[in-house]
Amino acid sequence: MMHARDFTASGVATHKDAGQLLDQFCARFAEHVIITRSEVGARLETVIGSADIAVNNDRLDIKLRCPTAAMLFTIRSMVAENLFELSTGNALDLNWADGPQPLAIPNFREISVVDAYDVTPHMRRVVVATDDARHFVEGGMHVRLLIPPKGREPVWPHTEPDGRIHWPKGDDALIIRAYTIRSIDLDRCEMNIDFVVHDGDNVPGASWAMTARPGDRAGLIGPGGGVPTARKLILAGDETALPAIARIAASVPADADLRIFLEVADKQEEQPLTSSASMDITWLHRNGAAAGTTDTLECILRDIVPAADPETFVWAACEQKQARSIRAFVKSEIARDPGTFSIAAYWQR
Ligand SMILES: Cc1cc2nc3c(=O)[nH]c(=O)nc-3n(C[C@H](O)[C@H](O)[C@H](O)COP(=O)(O)OP(=O)(O)OC[C@H]3O[C@@H](n4cnc5c(N)ncnc54)[C@H](O)[C@@H]3O)c2cc1C
């Protein structure tokens, strides 16, 4: 049902094989959103809004609906970018009915580093300042961190009339990684972002955190991804999900009931979490196993999710292969209602 605060946009994509393009588009998002196919096309539902896409000969008629203008922008650029990517070699023409889009990306903000320090041996906190911390309070806890090349004046992205984002290229190319805003200090206009310091030769996200110095500039696009609002929650994840789980725990009301399972390398990686709700936290140590190689989280969820009452929301985030197994179990094996879980791949081994 549409309500007064919905933001909508409609567009037409013309492509010689529009039906196949929609099939590919749905296949790409099958793991991440709820897709309902119909005779005319498909409906994609995400936590930030929906897209109805109908095939009409060589056209895709697209209708987007979101609760905020920023979410509408995000979903429009996501639809545009993916349609263009999938139509490589076949001309695609995409026009939005509501005319030219603003040049600036509405949910982009520049940040500068204030401080950086270790929270645990493998978790580094970077404190960043922004002119507009309030912008990051609502709409989700995740951001895309845009890391500019070292020693160059950053060139930030802007939007194209077709809804795509124009990214700087060549020497100005940015590196983009997803992170969670662990906490926001509105009085100081500062935010904490916690980075897992993991192994690897070329790890731009982790390296940015390790070398961050006061005054370093970067960009953020977001926030997005939503925050679960259920009163009863099972939260599970590895170190990359720890900031999100900490943020969820801090945001829930006092009458919420949280069961938390966190897989970390060892005891030294445990962190205190605060919440006004009752929390039952289980720390799981890998004891020497490499991150992303265990099935501990899946085993625990197999044990407790079937017995949890149906209103309990199950939230998990971890390595891609682990997330896929957990999702297959929750979605297919025990066929939980799609609105009662969110299982995300946060990184890929
Ligand atoms: C919505 C969302 C929120 C996230 N929030 C956070 C957050 O708050 N804090 C955080 O630290 N991460 C977070 N992540 C995960 C983070 O985006 C990935 O770990 C990312 O790959 C790190 O980028 P990188 O440049 O360091 O390594 P990449 O260049 O992406 O990868 C280089 C190598 O490192 C390996 N690698 C990547 N991440 C890890 C890891 N965690 N452990 C072991 N090996 C790894 C890869 O397998 C690869 O071999 C989040 C991801 C998502 C999708």
The ligand as an SDF file (V2000), in Angstrom:
LIG
                    3D

 53 58  0  0  0  0  0  0  0  0999 V2000
   27.2030   -4.2200    4.5520 C   0  0  0  0  0  0  0  0  0  0  0  0
   28.6250   -4.5250    4.9620 C   0  0  0  0  0  0  0  0  0  0  0  0
   29.1230   -4.0020    6.1460 C   0  0  0  0  0  0  0  0  0  0  0  0
   30.4430   -4.2950    6.5330 C   0  0  0  0  0  0  0  0  0  0  0  0
   30.9250   -3.7500    7.6830 N   0  0  0  0  0  0  0  0  0  0  0  0
   32.2240   -3.9850    8.0470 C   0  0  0  0  0  0  0  0  0  0  0  0
   32.7880   -3.3670    9.2050 C   0  0  0  0  0  0  0  0  0  0  0  0
   32.1410   -2.5710    9.8860 O   0  0  0  0  0  0  0  0  0  0  0  0
   34.0770   -3.6440    9.5100 N   0  0  0  0  0  0  0  0  0  0  0  0
   34.8420   -4.4890    8.7400 C   0  0  0  0  0  0  0  0  0  0  0  0
   36.0220   -4.7020    9.0470 O   0  0  0  0  0  0  0  0  0  0  0  0
   34.3330   -5.0740    7.6340 N   0  0  0  0  0  0  0  0  0  0  0  0
   33.0570   -4.8210    7.2590 C   0  0  0  0  0  0  0  0  0  0  0  0
   32.5380   -5.3890    6.1300 N   0  0  0  0  0  0  0  0  0  0  0  0
   33.4130   -6.3250    5.3820 C   0  0  0  0  0  0  0  0  0  0  0  0
   34.4180   -5.6130    4.4840 C   0  0  0  0  0  0  0  0  0  0  0  0
   33.7160   -4.8410    3.5200 O   0  0  0  0  0  0  0  0  0  0  0  0
   35.2680   -6.6890    3.7700 C   0  0  0  0  0  0  0  0  0  0  0  0
   35.9920   -7.4260    4.7060 O   0  0  0  0  0  0  0  0  0  0  0  0
   36.2000   -6.1000    2.7300 C   0  0  0  0  0  0  0  0  0  0  0  0
   36.5090   -7.1430    1.8410 O   0  0  0  0  0  0  0  0  0  0  0  0
   37.4890   -5.5250    3.2880 C   0  0  0  0  0  0  0  0  0  0  0  0
   38.1810   -4.9270    2.2400 O   0  0  0  0  0  0  0  0  0  0  0  0
   39.7600   -5.0090    2.0940 P   0  0  0  0  0  0  0  0  0  0  0  0
   40.1090   -3.9760    1.0810 O   0  0  0  0  0  0  0  0  0  0  0  0
   40.3940   -4.9430    3.4370 O   0  0  0  0  0  0  0  0  0  0  0  0
   40.0240   -6.4560    1.4970 O   0  0  0  0  0  0  0  0  0  0  0  0
   39.6800   -6.9390    0.0070 P   0  0  0  0  0  0  0  0  0  0  0  0
   40.4720   -6.1830   -0.9920 O   0  0  0  0  0  0  0  0  0  0  0  0
   38.2010   -6.8990   -0.1800 O   0  0  0  0  0  0  0  0  0  0  0  0
   40.1260   -8.4530    0.0390 O   0  0  0  0  0  0  0  0  0  0  0  0
   41.5180   -8.8040   -0.0390 C   0  0  0  0  0  0  0  0  0  0  0  0
   41.7140  -10.1770    0.5510 C   0  0  0  0  0  0  0  0  0  0  0  0
   41.3830  -10.1410    1.9380 O   0  0  0  0  0  0  0  0  0  0  0  0
   40.4340  -11.1360    2.2710 C   0  0  0  0  0  0  0  0  0  0  0  0
   39.5350  -10.5960    3.2890 N   0  0  0  0  0  0  0  0  0  0  0  0
   38.6490   -9.5720    3.1540 C   0  0  0  0  0  0  0  0  0  0  0  0
   37.9950   -9.3440    4.3180 N   0  0  0  0  0  0  0  0  0  0  0  0
   38.4820  -10.2590    5.1820 C   0  0  0  0  0  0  0  0  0  0  0  0
   38.2020  -10.5380    6.5520 C   0  0  0  0  0  0  0  0  0  0  0  0
   37.3140   -9.8380    7.2800 N   0  0  0  0  0  0  0  0  0  0  0  0
   38.8880  -11.5440    7.1490 N   0  0  0  0  0  0  0  0  0  0  0  0
   39.8260  -12.2780    6.4620 C   0  0  0  0  0  0  0  0  0  0  0  0
   40.1240  -12.0500    5.1710 N   0  0  0  0  0  0  0  0  0  0  0  0
   39.4610  -11.0540    4.5380 C   0  0  0  0  0  0  0  0  0  0  0  0
   39.7300  -11.4750    0.9640 C   0  0  0  0  0  0  0  0  0  0  0  0
   39.2880  -12.8120    0.9700 O   0  0  0  0  0  0  0  0  0  0  0  0
   40.8130  -11.2560   -0.0600 C   0  0  0  0  0  0  0  0  0  0  0  0
   41.5900  -12.4250   -0.2140 O   0  0  0  0  0  0  0  0  0  0  0  0
   31.2540   -5.1250    5.7230 C   0  0  0  0  0  0  0  0  0  0  0  0
   30.7420   -5.6290    4.5280 C   0  0  0  0  0  0  0  0  0  0  0  0
   29.4310   -5.3510    4.1680 C   0  0  0  0  0  0  0  0  0  0  0  0
   28.9060   -5.9080    2.8640 C   0  0  0  0  0  0  0  0  0  0  0  0
  1  2  1  0
  2  3  1  0
  2 52  2  0
  3  4  2  0
  4  5  1  0
  4 50  1  0
  5  6  2  0
  6  7  1  0
  6 13  1  0
  7  8  2  0
  7  9  1  0
  9 10  1  0
 10 11  2  0
 10 12  1  0
 12 13  2  0
 13 14  1  0
 14 15  1  0
 14 50  1  0
 15 16  1  0
 16 17  1  0
 16 18  1  0
 18 19  1  0
 18 20  1  0
 20 21  1  0
 20 22  1  0
 22 23  1  0
 23 24  1  0
 24 25  2  0
 24 26  1  0
 24 27  1  0
 27 28  1  0
 28 29  2  0
 28 30  1  0
 28 31  1  0
 31 32  1  0
 32 33  1  0
 33 34  1  0
 33 48  1  0
 34 35  1  0
 35 36  1  0
 35 46  1  0
 36 37  1  0
 36 45  1  0
 37 38  2  0
 38 39  1  0
 39 40  1  0
 39 45  2  0
 40 41  1  0
 40 42  2  0
 42 43  1  0
 43 44  2  0
 44 45  1  0
 46 47  1  0
 46 48  1  0
 48 49  1  0
 50 51  2  0
 51 52  1  0
 52 53  1  0
M  END
$$$$
